Amino acid sequence: MNTSLNIEKLIAYAKIHLLLDEADEIYVRNALVQELKVTGHEIYEVNEDELETLGSPYSIIDPLLSYAVEKGICAENEKPLLAAKLMDIVSLRPGEIEDTFESLEKNPAKAFEWAFDYAQKNGSTRTDFTKWDNKGVNLEVVFDEAESGDKCTLCVENEGLGEHRNERYIMLNALGDWYYKAARHAYFKGMAHIVSSEHGAGAIDESTLNTMFDFIEFAPTMFILTGDDMLSKHAHFVCGNSLLPIHKAGDKLKHKNKEYPYINITETDWLTSAVKLGCTNRGKLIEFTMKLVGSFKKEFGDGKMLVSVRKVESKFIVDLAFTVGEPKREHSMLAKVDTLALAGLFRIGGFVDAKLKEIEKYLTKEVRFTPMCLKDGMEAFAEMIDTLLKEAGGNKLGAVEAALDVKEECKKNLAAQLSDIAAYSDIKNFTENL
């Protein structure tokens, strides 16, 4: 392993993709050499053409991390921390990031695109997830372990600390004390967090809606959404520039409210209770939205909701989804229902993924199925396995067909999760008789 060459590749990569100034090259090289405890470092010429097409630094960083583990510089479980340190060294400082963003603010779409791309290129944002598209059942599925725990990973005070060393927060002057931060795990194009500088929980209230509308007026090509779980610890929103399944869902029925005749109200053809509101008048739309929120909270105090705001031409669009209770047990083994799931984006973790691959083996008869197979967590998938085996009718399926059958059965179960917790059967009465 030529560690000196890999260090030079990282420097060249940073000059190409991360705006590393040539005047900082010696400083950065020495910082990398010291961090990796390299002796006798040599400078090599690098084929920059090979680096031009890289979308992330992982292929360059990984050999350096392996070297560090081999030399005892870091333990295996400390590799993410060292990666963040190395990428921090070659990245722009937070103030330089903000200056560049502000220079692009006349074109917000370009500014956010640049900020997200930079986060990908400096390794602070991951986008390399296995995904299922939303064909058939209108849902998207990604395979990843959702971040959890009581510690808030969104606070701006984390900037520069530990595994957050290479993350960058950008102050959004148009919103006041709110920051933009590209998501560490980005499941769709441009996925980022809009984070409050203040600690503490938020609520779906008029102030929250005003912040969301301020964002959309600043960046009308994007959407912004939030929900109860995003406001429960540290108030934040998720934004992006590619529509989620709930945004793509069609209209089921139109409704009219006599007090707000100028607001287009449509019942969304969605898996749980959902409505879409459209109006050019921001103030009246916020007023009506708050009446719906208040009415829902009054009837279902422990219910949860999703709120999304975007703009289509000159009209503001508010998408609301309402849920009550928990999914039926037979539908809940795949993934939890959080705000992103209400919008149609489910995350499946490694444990469940392994179980799904085991089910595929039953269908291909690579593994003979017996009731004794249902242990170590497989018991939760009993109904799914029974359904799939009955559909196969005793036939031995090919690997591709088995994977497709499991995928479609999973999506049916995920859709059923949302249907199980629908709050309203009478959207007409809910929207017209406040």
N, C-alpha and C positions, 0 to 999 in steps of 0.2 A: 504494500500500500504506500503510495507516494503522497504523504501528508502535505508536503510543501506545494505540490502541484494542485491538490484539492483546495488549499488555502488560496492560491492564486486564482483558481476557478471561481471561488466564492467572491473574491474581490472584483473580478471581471464581470460576474453576474450582477453584482451590486451597481457597478458603473452603468451597465446596460439597462437594468430594470428598476433600480432603487434610487436613481439620481445621485449616486455617490460622486462627489466632486474629486477630480484628480488631485487637487491640492490636499485632500484628506487621505490619500492613498497610503502614504508612509505611516501615518498615525494609526489607521485602521489595520494595516498589516501587522504592526507591532502589537496592537491590542489582541489580535487573533492569535499570534504566535505565543504571547504570554498566557492567554487563557487556556491554550492547549498544551502549554509547557513544551513546545517544540524547540529542540536545540539544533543548531546548524541549518537553519532555514535557508532554502535556495529559491531564487526567483526564476520562474519559468514563463515562457511565452504560452499563451492560451489561445486555442482555436475559438474565437468569439462567435463564429457562425453556429457552432453547436449549442451555444447558450441562448441565442436569440429567440428560439421557439419555446423555451422552458416557461411553463406557467406557474411554477412554484420552485422553491430551492431544495426540496427534499432529496433529489438525486445527488446533489452536491453535499448537503449537510450529513446525510446518512453515513458516508465513509468516515467523516470526521468524528462522528459520535462513536462509531465502532472502534476507531483508533483510541478515543478517550477511555472507553471501557477496557480495552486491551491493556492500556498503560496504567490503569488504576486511577486515572484522573477523575472519573466519576463512576458511580455504580449504574447498573442497567436501568434501575427505576429513576435515575436522575437524568436520563437522556433528554426528556422534554425540557427540563430546566436549562441544561447546557445549550440545547438548540435555540431556546429563547435568548440566551445571553449572546450567542454568536450572531444571531440575526439582528439583535439590538445594536451590536457594534457596527454593522454595515448599513443600518437604516438611518433615515433622516430623523433628527430630533423632533419632539412634539411641536415645538414652535415653528420649525421649518415645514412640517406637514400642514399646520394651520395656515401658514402664509401661502402655501401653494393652493390649498383649498379656497381660500379667500380670493385669490387671483382668478379663480374659475367661477366664482359665485354668480356672475352675470348669466351663466348658463348652468343652473343647478343640476340638471341631468348629467352634464359632463363632469361637474365637480364630484357628485356622488359616485359616478362610474369610475373616476380616477381614484377616489379614496378606497373603494372596494377592491379595485384591481391592485392597488399598492399593498393592501392587506393580504391578498393572495400571494403576491410576489415576495413579500417579506415573511411569509409562513405563519402569520398570526391568524389567518383564516383558512380553514380547510373546506374544500368543496368536493373532495374525491370520495363520495359516498355511493354505494350501490343503491339504485332507485328503481321503483316500479312506476311506470307512467300512469296517467289517469284514464286510460282507455277502458271501455267497458263500464265498470263502476267508477263514477267520477270521484276518485280519490287518488292522492299521491302517497307513496310509501317510501321511506328511506330507512336504511339499516345503520343504526348508530346507537351507542349508549348515551342516553340523555344525561346532561349534567345535573347533579342533584346535590343536596346538602344544605345546611343552614347558612353557610358562609356566602355572603353576596359576592358574586364574581363580576358584577357590573359596575361597582363603585369606581368613580374616577380616581379615587385615592390609590387604587391598585396599579395605576399606570407606572411601569418601571419596576414592579415588584415580582420576584420569583418567575413563574412561568408566564407572567404577563409582561415580561421585559420588552418584548418586541411589539406589543399592542400599542395602538395610538388612538387617543380620544380627540375629537375635533369639536370645539365650541361652536354651537350654532347661534350666531348673533340674532338671527331672525326670530328665534324662539325664546330668547332670554337664557335662563340658567339650565340649558339642556345641551347634552353632548351627543355626537354621532360616534358609534363604534361598530365597525364591521363585526358580524357574529363570528365567534371562534369556530362554530360549526355552522356553516352556511348551507342550508338545504335547498335553496333556490337562488336564482340570479339576484345579486345585490342585497341579499338578506343582511340586515344590520339592526342594531339596537339604538333607539333614541332614549337616552338615560338622563334622569333627573340628577342634578348636582346635590340635591337635598336627600338626606337619609329618611327612611320611613315609608310606610305603606301609602298607597294612593287609593282612589275610589273612582268609579265611573260616575263622574259628576260634570257640571258645566265647565269647570276649569280644565278637566281632562279633555273634554270635547274641543274646547277652544285651542288647546295646544295642538291637538290633532289637525284641526282645520288650519291653524297657522302653518303647520308643516306642509300641508297640501297646497296652500297658496304659494309657499316658497318653492315647492318641488312638485308641480302639478302632474308630472309624468309618473309619479310613484304612488304607492298606497301606504297606509299606516294602520296598524291594528293593535288592539290590546284586549285583555280579558282579566277576570278576577285573579287568576294565578300570576299574572304579570304585574299586578298592582299590590299584591299581598305583602311583599317584603321591601322591595325597592322599586318605586314607580318607574316603569319603562314601557316602551312600545317596540314593536317590530315593524320594520319598513322593508320595502323591496320594489323592484321594477318589473317583476313578472307575476302575472295574476295567479292566485291560488284557486283551487277547485270551487270554493263558494262564490268567488267572483265570476267564474265561468258558468255557474249554474243558471238555467233559464228561469223564466217567470211562469208561475202557475196560475195565479189569479190577480186581478187588479182590484184595489179597494179605494174608497174615497172617504176622507174625513171632512165633515161639513165646516169645521172650524179652520181647517187648513186645506182648502180645495186646490191650492196651487202646488201642493206637494204630491208627487207621484208615489203612490204606495203600491207595492207589488209583493205578493206572497211568493217567496223564492221556492223553486222546485229543488228542495234540498232535503237532506237526510234527517235533519232535526228541525224544530220550529225556527223559521228564519223569514225576515222581511227585508226588502230593499227600499230605501227612501231616496228620492231624487228631487233637487230643487236648486235654483240659482241663488236664492236668498239664504245666505249663511245663518243669519240670526234666527229666522223662523225655523230652519231645519234643525238647529241645535235645540230650540225651544220644544219642538214636537218630539225630537228624539228623547229629551229628558222626561217628557210626559210618559212615553212608552217605558223608559227605564224605571221610572217611579211606580208605574202601574204594575210592572212585572215584580219589582221588589216587594210591593205591598202584598201581592198575591202569593209569591213564592220567595219568602225571605232568605231561604238557603239555596235558591237557584243560582245558576251561573250564566254568564253571557259573554259573547264576543262582540266587539264593536270595531268596525273597519270604516275608514274614510278614504275616498279617492275622488278623482275628478274625471269626468268624461265630457270633453269639449268645454262648454261653459257651466256645466251642471255638476254640483257636488253630489256624490253618491255615498250614502251611509248603509252599510250592511250590518244587520243585527241577527245574532243567533242566540236562542234561549234554551237552556237545558235545566232539568230538575232530576235529582236522584242519581243513582248509579246504574250502569248497564247490567243486564242479566249475567249471571255467573258464566254461563256457557259462551258468552260473547266477549268476555273481558280478559281472556288469557293472553292476547296478543300484544296489546299496548294500552297505555293509560289515555284517558281523554283529557287533554289539556287545551289551551287556547288554540294552538296550531292544529290540533286534531279537529276542533270545532270548525276550522277553516278548511278542513279536508286534507291535512298533511299529518300522517301518523309516523311515529318513529318506533322501529322494532329493534330491540337490543340483541346482544350476542347470544344470550341464553335461549331466547325464543327462536332465533335464527337456527341454532344448532338442532332444536327440536323439529323444526320444519324440514330440515335436511334429512333427519331420521325418518320422518313420515314419507318423504319421497322414496326412501329405500324400501319401505313396505310396499309401495305401489309398483316399483320396478322388480320386486321380489328378490332384491339383493339381500334383504334381511327378511326372514320369515316372521310374519306378525302372529303373536299369540297374546292373550290377555296379560301374560307375565311381562310383556314389553312395557306395560304401563306403570312405570316406576321412575323415581328421580325427576319428578315434574311432568312426566308424560301423561299423568292422569288427567290433567287439565285439558288435554287435547282429545279426550276420548270421543266426544261427539263429532269433532271434525274428522278424526280417523275413520269412524264408522261411516260417515257420509261419503267420504272419498272412496273407501273400499267397496261400498255398495254401488257407487257410480261406475267404478272400474269393472264391476261384475265378475270378479275373479280373474280378469285378464292381466297379463304381465305388460305393464306400460313401459315405453321407452323413457329414457332420462328426461328428454325435452318435454314430453307429454306429461310426465309425472310432476315436473317442476311447474308447468303451466296450470295443472289442475290444483295444486297446492296454492299457487298464487291467487287463482280466482276464488277459491274457497276462503282464503284469508281475507280478501277484499270484501266478500259477502259478510263475513263476521265483523269486520271493522265498520262496515256500513250499518249493520244491525246494532252496533254499540251506540251510534248516534241516534238511530231510530228509537232505541230503548229509552232514551232520556229526553225525548221531545217534550217541551213544556206545554204546548197548546195544540189542540185539535181544531180550535175555532179562531183562526187568525183574523178573520173578518170582524168578529165582535171585539177582539183585542185592539185592533187599529182604528175602528170606526166609533167605538163607544167608550172613550176615555172618561 
